Amino acid sequence: MRLTLNLKTVLIAAAVLAASFFVSLKAMDWLSPRATTTAPPVAQLPPLPPVAKSSIVVAPVAIAISAIREQAEKAAPRNFAGKADNPISQILENADIGWSAVRGPMAAAGDKDVLTISTPLSGKLNVTGSLSSKATGALGDALGSVLGGDAAKRIGA
């Protein structure tokens, strides 16, 4: 004998299966003991002490040499000028020392653990002043010993 499955039979079987599931679920709720214990109270913990350690992160970084050169080119001024104090006041009196320099384009080169940045500089140094009497005497004596005793006096005159 062969069973014929029609829609009505399938629906009745599904309804019986669903009803048996819900009836067994309610029976387990009714027969099983209820949980009467409550969760333990949660204790407040003190805050953690602050961390006194420092961390170091080492990360490989690749920066193009051309980018370093461009930033150095932008950051460095093209013209330099200034005045200097008299470093040899015993020899040079009333000294006025001024200097100026102009830098050319920068070039950058690199190798492992080495970075070289170079630029050509051109400039001038102006020093004006007068020799002190002590230096004049010493210079006269030096010229006199080289050129003759009265040569320094003739040059000075």
Summary of the structure (lengths in Angstrom):
residues: 157
radius of gyration: 49.2
end to end distance: 150.6
largest distance: 153.1
contacts: 257
relative contact order: 0.09
helix: 36%
strand: 25%
